[in-house]
Amino acid sequence: FEYVKEETKTLLVLCSHDVFFSRWCLGEVTCAVSSNVRILPLHFTDYSNPTPEFIAALDVHVDLRHLTENGYGLEDAKNALKIFVGLDFLRVPEELDLMTLTWLTRAIMENQARSIPLARVAARV
């Protein structure tokens, strides 16, 4: 997680159905939130935000040992998910063609360069 903490300006999170069942994805988001690293979520069509019930039982769904080995605890991960669900995001269309990928790349870069609120960028789709 040191790379996220020390070398990352923006963490691009590819949000698929199982993203937060991955201890590494959860760990990187937890590290980013704890380190005030900007997070840019890309929501794929099969993704939905973690529910309050999922977050409350997080330790049942994900092996958190690697978090504690890196100085983060269960409450850090729960807090990170609560913050994550409130972030602006870009929705990735179901079908990706060259034009859509070009738009998505520009939207990401435009947001990165100018800090345009994602809700405005996502509305252009």
C-alpha positions as CSV (number, residue, x, y, z in Angstrom):
1,F,0.0,0.0,0.0
2,E,3.0,2.3,0.2
3,Y,2.8,3.0,-3.5
4,V,-0.8,4.3,-3.1
5,K,0.2,6.3,-0.1
6,E,3.4,7.9,-1.4
7,E,3.3,7.8,-5.2
8,T,-0.3,8.1,-6.2
9,K,-2.0,11.4,-7.0
10,T,-5.3,9.8,-8.1
11,L,-6.5,6.2,-7.5
12,L,-8.6,5.0,-10.4
13,V,-10.9,2.3,-9.1
14,L,-12.5,0.0,-11.7
15,C,-15.7,-0.9,-9.9
16,S,-17.1,-4.3,-10.9
17,H,-19.4,-6.5,-9.0
18,D,-16.8,-8.1,-6.8
19,V,-14.4,-5.2,-6.3
20,F,-14.7,-4.9,-2.5
21,F,-14.5,-8.7,-2.0
22,S,-10.9,-8.3,-3.1
23,R,-8.7,-7.6,-0.1
24,W,-6.2,-5.8,-2.3
25,C,-8.8,-3.4,-3.8
26,L,-10.3,-2.8,-0.4
27,G,-6.8,-2.2,1.0
28,E,-5.9,0.3,-1.7
29,V,-9.1,2.3,-1.2
30,T,-8.6,2.2,2.5
31,C,-5.1,3.5,2.1
32,A,-6.1,6.2,-0.3
33,V,-8.9,7.5,2.0
34,S,-6.5,7.4,5.0
35,S,-3.8,9.2,3.0
36,N,-6.1,11.8,1.4
37,V,-5.3,10.5,-2.1
38,R,-7.9,11.5,-4.6
39,I,-10.2,8.6,-5.8
40,L,-11.8,8.4,-9.2
41,P,-14.3,5.5,-9.4
42,L,-15.3,4.0,-12.7
43,H,-18.6,2.1,-12.3
44,F,-19.2,-0.8,-14.6
45,T,-22.8,-1.9,-15.3
46,D,-22.6,-4.8,-12.9
47,Y,-21.4,-2.6,-9.9
48,S,-23.5,-1.3,-7.1
49,N,-22.2,0.4,-4.0
50,P,-21.6,-1.6,-0.9
51,T,-24.7,-1.6,1.3
52,P,-24.7,-0.6,5.0
53,E,-25.2,-4.2,5.8
54,F,-22.1,-5.3,3.8
55,I,-20.0,-2.6,5.4
56,A,-21.2,-3.6,8.9
57,A,-20.2,-7.2,8.3
58,L,-17.1,-6.4,6.3
59,D,-14.9,-8.7,8.3
60,V,-17.2,-11.6,7.3
61,H,-16.9,-10.9,3.6
62,V,-13.2,-10.0,3.3
63,D,-10.0,-11.3,4.9
64,L,-8.6,-8.2,6.6
65,R,-5.3,-9.6,7.8
66,H,-3.3,-7.8,5.2
67,L,-4.9,-4.5,6.3
68,T,-3.7,-4.9,9.9
69,E,-0.3,-6.0,8.6
70,N,-0.1,-2.6,6.9
71,G,-1.4,-0.5,9.9
72,Y,-5.1,-0.3,9.0
73,G,-8.0,-1.8,10.9
74,L,-11.5,-2.9,10.4
75,E,-12.9,0.6,11.3
76,D,-10.5,2.2,8.8
77,A,-11.9,-0.1,6.0
78,K,-15.5,0.6,7.0
79,N,-14.9,4.3,7.1
80,A,-13.2,4.2,3.7
81,L,-16.2,2.4,2.2
82,K,-18.7,4.9,3.7
83,I,-16.7,7.7,2.1
84,F,-16.3,5.8,-1.2
85,V,-20.1,5.3,-1.7
86,G,-20.5,9.1,-1.6
87,L,-17.9,9.9,-4.2
88,D,-18.7,11.3,-7.7
89,F,-18.0,8.7,-10.4
90,L,-18.0,8.0,-14.1
91,R,-20.3,5.3,-15.4
92,V,-18.7,3.0,-18.0
93,P,-21.2,2.1,-20.7
94,E,-22.0,-1.6,-21.3
95,E,-20.6,-1.6,-24.8
96,L,-17.2,-0.1,-25.3
97,D,-16.2,1.0,-28.8
98,L,-13.3,3.2,-29.8
99,M,-15.4,6.4,-29.6
100,T,-16.6,5.5,-26.1
101,L,-13.1,4.6,-24.9
102,T,-11.8,7.9,-26.4
103,W,-14.5,9.8,-24.5
104,L,-13.9,8.0,-21.3
105,T,-10.1,8.6,-21.5
106,R,-10.8,12.3,-22.2
107,A,-13.3,12.5,-19.3
108,I,-10.7,11.0,-16.9
109,M,-7.9,13.3,-18.1
110,E,-10.1,16.4,-18.1
111,N,-11.2,15.6,-14.6
112,Q,-7.6,15.0,-13.5
113,A,-6.3,18.2,-15.1
114,R,-9.1,20.6,-14.2
115,S,-10.8,18.9,-11.2
116,I,-14.2,19.2,-12.9
117,P,-16.8,17.6,-10.7
118,L,-17.4,14.1,-12.0
119,A,-21.2,14.5,-12.0
120,R,-20.8,17.1,-14.8
121,V,-18.5,14.9,-16.8
122,A,-20.7,11.8,-16.4
123,A,-23.7,13.8,-17.5
124,R,-22.2,14.1,-21.0
125,V,-22.6,10.4,-21.8
